Amino acid sequence: MTTAACAALVERGDPDRFAAVMAAPVALRARLFPLYAFNLEVARAPWVTKEPMIAEMRLQWWRDVVAEPAPRAHEVAGPLHAVIHDAALPVAVLDRLIEARRWDVYREAFADHDAFDAYLEDSGAGLMWLAALAAGAGAAAEPAVRAYGWAVALAHYLRAVPDLEARGRLPLVEGTPAAVAALATRGLEKLAQARKDRRLVGGAAPGLLAGWQAEVLLRQAAKEPARVADNSLGLSEFSKRGRLVWQAFSGRW
């Protein structure tokens, strides 16, 4: 039950977030690695079995983990419990993050745009707010961080659309090029909205490093929505490294 074990999980399963954590101050890494390892475990839960009941049970196990006052002897649950306690992370936000992943268990489409928005809000925006809290953000920063987190979640989600379709899911409410471009444009608007209140985040900015690729991905999808379907959204390794280093040193997101 160590941070190193969580870091190893994130490095294997979520290399972009691993890079973001390694660009953060050393002291913050001990909080972010367990949080991102937890997110990875929860995100994987619906996909490791074809039996919906078993997937539901896995998600319920994590709901119990975050709700219980005592830590469990588990390589992620133990360190996560320490972060929840030390950073005073709100259990309700963690619980909604887990609950959102129930959509991934089944093959039904999102009921409507509101349901899709809520999925990104509870999963991606919630995770970004938890990371910001772990980095010391105050309550006043929550709207800006959540707007930023929603946009980041959308960028990552659009990149995952081809894989979700290959797995038999219906990932978008509307998948036409025009609808995809409009959705990406809405993500860019969320980014702009968040940046207006960037000052409220202050020294907690290292907690937002995981979003360093979002603007480029959303601009690609808004300009050339076909790139979502053909799985060509992305940055070169050189550009990825450069943008991450710039965001880490400038504190601007």
C-alpha positions in Angstrom: 0.0 0.0 0.0 2.4 2.6 -1.2 2.4 5.7 -3.4 5.0 3.9 -5.6 2.5 1.1 -6.3 -0.1 3.7 -7.4 2.5 5.5 -9.6 3.4 2.2 -11.3 -0.3 1.6 -12.0 -0.8 5.1 -13.5 2.4 4.8 -15.5 1.2 1.6 -17.2 -2.5 2.5 -17.6 -2.6 6.3 -18.0 0.8 7.5 -19.3 -0.4 11.0 -20.0 -1.6 11.6 -16.5 1.6 10.0 -15.2 3.6 12.6 -17.2 1.5 15.3 -15.8 2.1 14.2 -12.2 5.8 13.9 -12.8 5.7 17.6 -13.9 4.1 18.6 -10.6 6.0 19.4 -7.4 7.3 16.3 -5.6 5.1 16.8 -2.5 2.0 16.9 -4.6 2.8 13.6 -6.4 2.0 11.6 -3.2 -1.5 12.9 -3.4 -2.1 12.8 -7.2 -0.8 9.3 -7.8 -3.3 7.6 -5.5 -6.1 9.7 -6.8 -5.3 8.9 -10.5 -4.8 5.3 -9.7 -8.2 5.2 -8.1 -9.7 6.9 -11.2 -8.0 4.3 -13.4 -9.3 1.4 -11.3 -12.9 2.8 -11.4 -12.7 3.5 -15.2 -11.5 0.0 -15.8 -14.2 -1.7 -13.7 -16.9 -1.8 -16.4 -14.5 -3.3 -19.0 -12.8 -6.1 -17.2 -15.9 -8.4 -17.3 -18.8 -9.0 -19.7 -21.1 -9.5 -16.8 -22.9 -6.3 -15.8 -23.6 -7.6 -12.3 -19.9 -8.2 -11.7 -19.1 -4.8 -13.0 -21.7 -3.2 -10.8 -20.2 -5.1 -7.8 -16.8 -3.7 -8.6 -18.1 -0.2 -8.7 -20.0 -0.7 -5.5 -16.8 -1.9 -3.8 -15.1 1.4 -4.6 -18.2 3.3 -3.4 -17.8 1.4 -0.1 -14.0 2.2 0.0 -14.5 5.9 -0.2 -17.4 5.9 2.3 -15.8 3.9 5.0 -13.8 5.6 7.8 -11.1 3.0 7.9 -8.7 2.1 5.1 -8.8 -1.2 3.3 -5.7 -3.3 2.7 -5.4 -2.7 -1.0 -2.6 -1.2 -3.1 -4.8 1.8 -4.2 -7.6 1.9 -1.6 -5.1 2.3 1.3 -3.1 5.3 -0.2 -6.4 6.8 -1.5 -7.8 6.8 2.0 -4.8 8.7 3.3 -5.3 11.3 0.6 -9.0 11.7 1.3 -8.1 12.3 4.9 -5.1 14.6 4.4 -6.6 16.7 1.7 -10.2 16.6 3.1 -11.5 15.4 -0.3 -15.3 15.4 -0.4 -16.7 11.9 -0.4 -19.8 13.0 -2.4 -17.6 14.0 -5.3 -15.7 10.7 -5.3 -19.0 8.8 -5.1 -20.5 10.6 -8.1 -17.3 9.9 -10.1 -17.8 6.2 -9.4 -21.5 6.3 -10.1 -20.9 8.0 -13.4 -19.1 4.9 -14.6 -22.2 2.8 -14.5 -23.0 4.1 -18.0 -19.9 2.3 -19.2 -21.3 -1.0 -17.9 -24.1 -1.1 -20.4 -24.6 -0.5 -24.2 -27.4 2.0 -24.1 -26.9 5.4 -25.6 -27.0 8.6 -23.5 -30.6 9.6 -23.0 -30.0 13.1 -24.2 -27.4 15.9 -24.2 -28.0 16.6 -20.5 -27.1 13.0 -19.6 -23.9 13.3 -21.6 -23.0 16.6 -20.0 -23.6 15.1 -16.5 -21.3 12.1 -17.3 -18.5 14.5 -18.1 -19.3 16.6 -15.1 -19.3 13.8 -12.6 -16.3 11.9 -14.0 -13.9 14.4 -15.6 -14.8 17.7 -14.0 -15.1 15.9 -10.6 -11.7 14.4 -11.0 -10.1 17.7 -11.9 -11.7 19.4 -8.8 -10.4 16.6 -6.6 -6.9 17.1 -8.0 -7.2 20.8 -7.5 -8.3 20.3 -3.9 -5.4 17.9 -3.4 -3.1 20.8 -4.6 -4.7 23.2 -2.1 -7.4 25.0 -4.1 -10.0 27.0 -2.2 -13.8 26.7 -2.6 -13.9 29.9 -4.7 -11.9 28.1 -7.5 -14.5 25.3 -7.9 -16.5 26.8 -10.9 -13.4 27.6 -12.9 -11.8 24.2 -12.2 -14.9 22.3 -13.0 -15.4 24.2 -16.3 -11.8 23.4 -17.2 -12.2 19.8 -16.1 -15.3 19.4 -18.2 -13.5 20.6 -21.3 -10.5 18.4 -20.6 -12.9 15.4 -20.1 -14.5 16.2 -23.4 -11.2 16.3 -25.2 -10.2 12.9 -23.8 -13.6 11.5 -24.5 -13.5 12.5 -28.2 -10.2 10.8 -28.5 -11.8 7.6 -27.1 -14.8 7.6 -29.4 -13.4 5.1 -32.0 -12.5 2.6 -29.2 -15.9 3.0 -27.6 -17.6 2.3 -30.9 -15.4 -0.7 -31.5 -16.5 -2.0 -28.1 -20.2 -1.8 -29.1 -21.0 1.5 -27.4 -22.9 4.5 -28.7 -20.6 7.2 -27.3 -22.2 10.4 -28.8 -25.7 11.7 -28.7 -25.2 13.0 -32.2 -22.2 11.8 -34.2 -22.5 13.9 -37.4 -19.5 16.1 -38.3 -21.5 19.3 -37.5 -22.6 18.0 -34.1 -19.0 16.9 -33.2 -17.6 20.3 -34.3 -20.3 22.1 -32.2 -19.5 19.9 -29.2 -15.8 20.6 -29.5 -16.6 24.3 -29.8 -18.6 24.2 -26.6 -15.5 22.6 -24.9 -13.4 25.5 -26.1 -16.0 27.9 -24.7 -15.7 26.1 -21.3 -11.9 26.6 -21.4 -12.3 30.3 -22.1 -14.9 30.5 -19.3 -12.5 28.8 -16.8 -9.5 31.0 -17.8 -11.4 34.2 -16.9 -11.2 33.1 -13.2 -7.7 31.5 -13.4 -6.5 33.8 -10.6 -8.8 32.0 -8.2 -6.9 28.8 -8.6 -3.6 30.4 -7.8 -1.0 28.0 -6.4 -3.2 25.0 -7.0 -2.5 25.2 -10.7 -0.1 22.1 -10.6 -3.3 20.0 -9.9 -4.6 21.0 -13.3 -1.6 19.8 -15.3 -3.5 16.7 -16.6 -5.4 19.0 -19.0 -2.4 20.3 -20.9 -3.4 18.7 -24.2 -7.1 19.7 -24.1 -7.1 22.9 -26.1 -5.2 21.4 -29.0 -7.4 18.4 -29.2 -10.6 20.4 -29.0 -9.4 22.8 -31.7 -8.6 19.9 -34.0 -12.1 18.4 -33.4 -13.8 21.7 -34.0 -11.9 22.4 -37.2 -11.8 18.9 -38.6 -14.5 16.8 -36.9 -13.7 13.8 -39.1 -10.5 13.4 -37.1 -12.6 12.1 -34.2 -14.0 9.2 -36.3 -10.7 8.4 -38.0 -8.9 8.4 -34.6 -6.3 11.0 -35.7 -6.8 13.5 -32.8 -3.5 14.0 -31.0 -0.2 15.8 -30.6 3.3 14.8 -31.7 5.5 13.6 -28.8 7.6 16.7 -29.2 4.5 19.0 -29.0 3.2 17.1 -26.0 6.4 17.5 -24.1 6.7 21.1 -25.0 3.2 22.0 -23.9 3.5 20.1 -20.6 6.8 21.8 -19.8 5.4 25.2 -20.6 2.2 24.7 -18.5 4.2 23.4 -15.6 6.7 26.3 -15.5 4.3 29.1 -16.4 1.4 27.9 -14.2 -1.0 29.0 -17.0 -3.6 26.6 -18.2 
